[in-house]
Amino acid sequence: MGDPSRALLEDLLKDLECPVCMEYMAPPINLCTNGHNICSKCRQRVQCCPACRAKFSEIRNVALENIARKQKYSCSNRQRGCLDLLHVEHIAKHHVVCVYGKIKCPFNLVETCSWNGLKSDLKEHAKAAHKNHFFEGSVFQSPHLKLCFWMLFCFGNLFTYYFKKRDGKYCAAVQLIGTSSEASKYKSEFTLRAANGVEQVSKIFFVRSFAEDFEVIFNSGKCFNLDKETVEIFVVGKKLNLGVKLSKV
């Protein structure tokens, strides 16, 4: 026998689907004169009830609205791998940044790239179109003092690495091409070593999600973030001995 509570939840979620667009309804939920529901977006587009052809009323289904606010819904990209469950008011915002839907090439951050596709195809695109900035492995060397953007592949996942100088400081961070919950399973260790092999600075941070903006990450301080004077102590021959290691938490 199946789980009765799960079957009840699935039946309830079906009742929360708009009969026109088939998306989950968020408040306000409108009613026709015969009591059928429709979401607020579709209500603006149709003239009569799609279920019975009756006119719409100004009455709202308050009880169903309260139920909708309490439920958590699967992402529409669940079949592609997204396991996030979200309250109805957060679904639309999530779909914009969900990496299991279509995403723009991450290299758009530093150069023009017209690629727009599925996460499952991103690795092959990066290897073909950005092969000079694609690396497979969990230990990466970042020798440049100038702006640097790489895509890394390890642990079966894609990560992006971004290093830049801003506001008199050198900043670097690693993102997972995935959700925040998935990103929290990984950490990035930054180790800056001097030429003498003894002196070093090491910092460890959680990997961030692709949904986060790099500038926001840099402003938060939860990343490699050192002032220009400190970093340049470790520069040898105009190169920076900065090691980046990704590992599971």
ZAMARGU-4260 file (C-alpha; in steps of 0.2 Angstrom, whole numbers, plus 5000, padded with zeros to 4 digits):
<rodrens>
0) 5000/5000/5000 | 5006/5018/4996 | 5008/5031/5009 | 4991/5039/5013 | 4998/5056/5017
5) 5008/5057/5001 | 4992/5052/4991 | 4982/5065/5000 | 4996/5078/4996 | 4996/5073/4978
10) 4977/5075/4977 | 4978/5092/4985 | 4992/5098/4973 | 4981/5093/4959 | 4967/5104/4966
15) 4979/5119/4967 | 4983/5117/4948 | 4975/5131/4937 | 4964/5123/4924 | 4971/5134/4910
20) 4990/5136/4913 | 4992/5120/4924 | 5003/5130/4935 | 5000/5130/4954 | 4989/5144/4959
25) 4995/5158/4971 | 4984/5170/4980 | 4973/5178/4974 | 4963/5163/4968 | 4947/5168/4959
30) 4930/5159/4957 | 4917/5158/4944 | 4899/5159/4948 | 4898/5140/4949 | 4913/5139/4961
35) 4927/5134/4949 | 4945/5141/4952 | 4957/5150/4941 | 4973/5159/4944 | 4975/5178/4944
40) 4985/5178/4928 | 4973/5167/4918 | 4958/5177/4925 | 4965/5192/4916 | 4966/5183/4899
45) 4950/5173/4898 | 4932/5179/4898 | 4923/5164/4905 | 4926/5149/4916 | 4935/5135/4906
50) 4927/5122/4916 | 4908/5127/4914 | 4908/5143/4903 | 4900/5153/4917 | 4905/5171/4921
55) 4918/5175/4934 | 4913/5183/4951 | 4923/5194/4962 | 4923/5181/4976 | 4940/5173/4980
60) 4943/5156/4987 | 4950/5161/5004 | 4951/5143/5010 | 4961/5137/4995 | 4972/5153/4996
65) 4977/5148/5014 | 4981/5131/5009 | 4992/5137/4995 | 5002/5148/5006 | 5006/5133/5017
70) 5011/5120/5004 | 5029/5117/4997 | 5029/5113/4978 | 5041/5104/4967 | 5051/5114/4954
75) 5045/5112/4936 | 5062/5106/4932 | 5061/5091/4944 | 5062/5078/4929 | 5079/5086/4925
80) 5086/5084/4943 | 5080/5099/4953 | 5074/5093/4970 | 5070/5110/4978 | 5053/5112/4987
85) 5047/5129/4988 | 5032/5139/4995 | 5021/5146/4981 | 5027/5164/4982 | 5045/5159/4979
90) 5042/5147/4964 | 5043/5161/4950 | 5059/5168/4957 | 5067/5151/4958 | 5062/5146/4940
95) 5072/5162/4934 | 5088/5155/4941 | 5085/5136/4942 | 5101/5128/4934 | 5090/5113/4929
100) 5081/5124/4916 | 5089/5133/4902 | 5104/5144/4908 | 5115/5156/4899 | 5133/5152/4897
105) 5142/5157/4914 | 5157/5165/4903 | 5145/5179/4899 | 5151/5187/4915 | 5168/5191/4907
110) 5165/5189/4888 | 5151/5188/4875 | 5144/5170/4872 | 5127/5167/4865 | 5125/5149/4871
115) 5109/5146/4881 | 5104/5128/4885 | 5102/5115/4898 | 5114/5111/4912 | 5117/5094/4905
120) 5125/5101/4889 | 5135/5114/4897 | 5151/5104/4900 | 5153/5099/4882 | 5149/5117/4877
125) 5163/5124/4889 | 5175/5111/4883 | 5172/5116/4865 | 5170/5135/4866 | 5180/5139/4881
130) 5193/5125/4882 | 5207/5137/4887 | 5198/5141/4903 | 5191/5124/4907 | 5199/5112/4920
135) 5195/5095/4926 | 5200/5091/4944 | 5198/5097/4962 | 5215/5106/4964 | 5217/5121/4953
140) 5231/5134/4952 | 5227/5152/4949 | 5243/5161/4945 | 5237/5177/4937 | 5235/5194/4946
145) 5223/5200/4932 | 5204/5195/4931 | 5202/5177/4929 | 5187/5166/4926 | 5187/5147/4924
150) 5175/5132/4924 | 5180/5117/4934 | 5173/5099/4933 | 5175/5088/4948 | 5164/5076/4959
155) 5153/5075/4944 | 5148/5093/4945 | 5152/5110/4936 | 5159/5124/4946 | 5165/5142/4941
160) 5180/5151/4948 | 5181/5170/4947 | 5196/5180/4953 | 5197/5199/4951 | 5204/5215/4959
165) 5191/5227/4966 | 5191/5242/4977 | 5210/5239/4982 | 5207/5221/4986 | 5209/5204/4977
170) 5194/5193/4978 | 5190/5175/4973 | 5175/5164/4975 | 5169/5147/4968 | 5151/5143/4963
175) 5142/5127/4960 | 5131/5126/4944 | 5117/5120/4956 | 5106/5125/4970 | 5111/5132/4987
180) 5107/5116/4996 | 5119/5107/4984 | 5133/5120/4985 | 5133/5119/5004 | 5140/5101/5002
185) 5156/5108/4996 | 5170/5119/5002 | 5184/5129/4993 | 5201/5131/5001 | 5212/5145/4995
190) 5230/5144/4999 | 5242/5158/4995 | 5261/5153/4996 | 5277/5163/4996 | 5292/5158/4986
195) 5301/5152/5001 | 5288/5138/5003 | 5286/5142/5021 | 5275/5157/5023 | 5257/5156/5017
200) 5239/5162/5020 | 5225/5149/5019 | 5206/5152/5020 | 5191/5140/5018 | 5174/5145/5013
205) 5158/5136/5008 | 5155/5135/4989 | 5142/5147/4984 | 5127/5144/4972 | 5126/5149/4954
210) 5110/5158/4958 | 5121/5171/4968 | 5129/5186/4960 | 5148/5186/4962 | 5148/5204/4967
215) 5136/5201/4981 | 5147/5186/4986 | 5163/5198/4986 | 5154/5211/4996 | 5148/5198/5009
220) 5167/5194/5013 | 5163/5176/5013 | 5176/5172/5000 | 5195/5174/4997 | 5196/5193/5001
225) 5213/5201/5004 | 5220/5218/5002 | 5232/5222/4988 | 5247/5225/5000 | 5245/5208/5008
230) 5243/5198/4991 | 5257/5207/4982 | 5269/5200/4996 | 5267/5183/4988 | 5269/5189/4970
235) 5285/5181/4962 | 5289/5186/4944 | 5272/5194/4942 | 5264/5178/4946 | 5253/5173/4961
240) 5255/5156/4969 | 5237/5154/4974 | 5230/5136/4975 | 5212/5132/4975 | 5206/5115/4982
245) 5188/5109/4981 | 5182/5096/4993 | 5166/5088/5000 | 5161/5095/5017
</rodrens>
